[in-house]
Amino acid sequence: MSKKKLSAEQSTELLKILKTRFEKNMTRHKNLDWGKIQAKLEANPEKLWSLNEMEETEGEPDVVDYDKKTDEYIFFDCSPESPKRRSLCYDYQAWSSRKANKPENNVIDRAAEMGIDLLSEEQYHHLQELGKFDLKTSSWIKTPENIRELGGAIFCDRRYNKVFTYHNGADSYYAARGFRGVLKV
């Protein structure tokens, strides 16, 4: 079995979890049909594997949009707090520059290993329109190159009923900061 492919049993179980979540949160994806989404997932086993990676790290992936131009369903991590992939600096460059107390990994490489991308600032704000997320945690988001070139990285959270975007050194990491992913299927 390929490393990035689930067994038939794992696929069936994950599809059941995703369908239940889809039906429980219809406000996130009005006018979308689970049958079409499931068919698309079954035709793309590597994407199903990535969704399983999101699920295994408690990201609670769910469909949040459909792109008609590309015919892709868009999944975000929809867990109430940042998924259990935390205490990571932003990227390999930041990780390798740390002389002491290096974290286990970095968000860019971890996301790539999972086959997902980080949410952009625009996507993060879209997520927050669907509910209230990161009330106690924060999430690294895709950082514009001009900020990264200066050594920084950005993250977001929701406090005082408002969504905030902040900055930090890319080499910083915190137990309450993870990252949220996006997957297009």
Secondary structure, DSSP 4 states (H G I P E B T S, - for coil): --TT---HHHHHHHHHHHHHHHHHTGGGSTT--HHHHHHHHHT-HHHHHHHHHHHHTT--EEEEEEETTTTEEEEEE--SS--S--S-BSSHHHHHH--SS--S-BHHHHHHHHT-EEPPHHHHHHHHHSS---SS-EEE-PPPHHHHTTTEEEEEEEETTEEEEEEEETT---TTEEE-EEEE-
